[in-house]
Amino acid sequence: MNFNVDEKGYYGDFGGAFIPEMLYPNVEELRQNYLSITAEPDFKKEFDELLKVYVGRPTPLYFAKRLSEKYKTKIYLKREDLCHTGAHKVNNTIGQILLAQRLGKKRIIAETGAGQHGVATATVCALMGIECIVYMGELDIQRQAPNVARMKMLGAEVRPAQSGSKTLKDATNEAIRDWINNPVDTHYIIGSVVGPHPYPDMVARFQAVISEETKWQLAEAEGRDYPDHVIACVGGGSNAAGLYYHYLNDKRVNIIAVEAAGKGIDSGESAATSALGKEGIIHGSKTLLMQTPDGQITEPYSISAGLDYPGVGPMHAHLFRSQRAKFISIPDQEAMDWGLTLSQMEGIIPAIETAHAFAALDVCKFGPEEIVVFNCSGRGDKDLDTYIDYFKL
Ligand SMILES: *Cc1c(COP(=O)(O)O)cnc(C)c1O
């Protein structure tokens, strides 16, 4: 079985491009060009250079000594939290803005829920001097004031989505409407391995730099370029896709995906898509998503805004269904405790999204000679208020 996308844009049963006809020319233009443009030497050179001098890559692969001793296994952290803007998301927005430039686009749109992808998009637009419009649900604008301020400071226009639940899916609808109305000069930067083909594959390829570096870094540290286990949190699934990418078809490597159980899988307030999701179409692709019996998308919940998404990307739906990856889901409380543990055992305050991944140490068994690589997807600065409230700091 192959775990990369096939020629039709599918991962097993999942993926494809389920889009309104009016959007077809935009998506088709991308599909026809993304592989050839990103393979051009000039593109690669500029992408690699920006990742190096602007984002700060390669990010370290850090051997977590105290954690390894406590859990009696070899634990490494891939430090995406050290990327410029504080998380992995910028790897993708750099790639997409370079692609947009080569397609002659003059205007960037994006949608954001928690604001993290909006900030990563506004950042690269400022870098390139390109107009940036970020759609965001009215309710999210109120909940995520610091990220709204960051986007404005970076020169982006934040447009409120006032329909429906005034959250991410409404912002997505607005962004799609904008793209239909501006098919020639605008590129839509999607922030995770979701959306119609070719987005999931394109974003996965940009994030694949994570496992590309992990391979040579592990070879240096351990004399072999593959670990026994790779572990990452999954919202839409982009940081996970980046860490898994070069190991997808390497059966020596176990893949573990960690979702947010929120207040508990059966609480009705959760984002554990693999446990609760059914096949359906969201954001233009066929995947697993949380929905009511009559097919309405369920509002997800997690204490971490970045995992608060009702679906997963089609790659992850396929990894789940084929059992190539083991999926676990972790409630808010355990994730928050891991935020504190990682801070005090390794001096790294993680994003709450990232903290979920580490709870795998309580759920899975690892041998003393085994190598476990965690993706440290982001830093906890943005979550400090949540940590303060939760721990009464
Ligand atoms: C956005 C975000 C995530 C979740 O997004 P994925 O596409 O699943 O990676 C995870 N961690 C951090 C720090 C984030 O900002």
Ligand as a Chemical Component Dictionary entry (heavy atoms), coordinates in Angstrom:
data_LIG
# 
_chem_comp.id                   LIG 
_chem_comp.type                 NON-POLYMER 
_chem_comp.pdbx_formal_charge   0 
_chem_comp.three_letter_code    LIG 
# 
loop_
_chem_comp_atom.comp_id 
_chem_comp_atom.atom_id 
_chem_comp_atom.alt_atom_id 
_chem_comp_atom.type_symbol 
_chem_comp_atom.charge 
_chem_comp_atom.model_Cartn_x 
_chem_comp_atom.model_Cartn_y 
_chem_comp_atom.model_Cartn_z 
_chem_comp_atom.pdbx_ordinal 
LIG C1 C1 C 0 -1.990 25.037 13.948 1  
LIG C2 C2 C 0 -1.201 24.242 14.894 2  
LIG C3 C3 C 0 -1.349 22.842 15.006 3  
LIG C4 C4 C 0 -2.397 22.068 14.258 4  
LIG O1 O1 O 0 -2.313 22.136 12.862 5  
LIG P1 P1 P 0 -1.793 20.906 12.008 6  
LIG O2 O2 O 0 -2.099 21.291 10.603 7  
LIG O3 O3 O 0 -2.516 19.695 12.460 8  
LIG O4 O4 O 0 -0.342 20.802 12.243 9  
LIG C5 C5 C 0 -0.529 22.145 15.862 10 
LIG N1 N1 N 0 0.392  22.789 16.620 11 
LIG C6 C6 C 0 0.562  24.123 16.550 12 
LIG C7 C7 C 0 1.594  24.758 17.412 13 
LIG C8 C8 C 0 -0.224 24.898 15.697 14 
LIG O5 O5 O 0 -0.054 26.219 15.646 15 
# 
loop_
_chem_comp_bond.comp_id 
_chem_comp_bond.atom_id_1 
_chem_comp_bond.atom_id_2 
_chem_comp_bond.value_order 
_chem_comp_bond.pdbx_ordinal 
LIG C1 C2 SING 1  
LIG C2 C3 SING 2  
LIG C2 C8 DOUB 3  
LIG C3 C4 SING 4  
LIG C3 C5 DOUB 5  
LIG C4 O1 SING 6  
LIG O1 P1 SING 7  
LIG P1 O2 DOUB 8  
LIG P1 O3 SING 9  
LIG P1 O4 SING 10 
LIG C5 N1 SING 11 
LIG N1 C6 DOUB 12 
LIG C6 C7 SING 13 
LIG C6 C8 SING 14 
LIG C8 O5 SING 15 
# 
